[in-house]
Amino acid sequence: MAINYEKLIHNLVTPLVINPDDVEVKKIAEDEKLITVQILVHPDDLGRVIGKNGRIANALRTIAYASASREHKKITIDIDSF
């Protein structure tokens, strides 16, 4: 059962931001063991996605890591603004 990581992360990030139409989640690379995902948000929402001391970003990474580990993979998430 393949997990759609873009949809999972998009559904987690969208309620956090003021500009939900500007949220883009892209899968940059995927190997047998590693998946790299990039989150692009509006510059005003960058702090909301990262959170104080990076707590929200770490929570997003933890959820994604737990879902990827079910498929014996690792996932990295990059958060940027455009």
N, C-alpha and C positions, 0 to 999 in steps of 0.2 A: 504494500500500500504506500504509494508515493505521497508525500506531504507537499502541498503548495506553500512554500515558505514565503513567497511574495505576498500572497493573500493573508496568511497568518500574521505577518508583521504589519501589513497595511491595516488590518482590522484592530491591531493593538495600538497603533500610533494615531490613527484618525481621531479617536475621541479626545486625545490629549491636546490637540492643536486648535488654534483659532481659525486658520485657513485650511480646512480639510481638503479643498480642491487642489491645493498645491503639493500634496503629499505624493511622492513617487517612490516606489520600491522596485529596485532592479536586481536581478541575479547577475552578478558580474562574471563569476566563474564557478564551475562545478567540476570536481574531479571525482574519483572513486571514494575518496575519504574526506574532502574538504569542499565546503560551499561558501562562497563569498557573496554577501548581500549588501547593497548600498541603499540607504534611506536618504532621500532628498526632501527637505522641507523649506518653507518660506523662512527667510532670515529672522523674522520676528518670533517664529516658533521654535527656533533651535534650542533655546534655553529650556523650553517646556519639555522637549523630547529628551534632552540630556538630564535635566533635573538637578537638584541641589546635590553637590558633590558626586554627580554622576549616578545617582541611585536609580533613576528611571531607566537610563541606558543599561545599567547592569541588570536590572530586572528583565528588560527586553532580551538581553543576551542570554540570561538564564533560562527563560522560557524557550527561546529558539534552540539553545543547546540541548535542553531536555527532549525536545521533539526530534532533533537530529540524531541524538544518541540512540533512539529507537531503531534507526536505520544504520547504526554503526558508522555514523559520519560526524564530522565536526563542522561548526558553522562560525563564521566571523561576520560581524555587522559593522559597517562604516556609516557614520551619521554626518551628513554635510548639509549645507544650505546652498541654494543657487541664486 
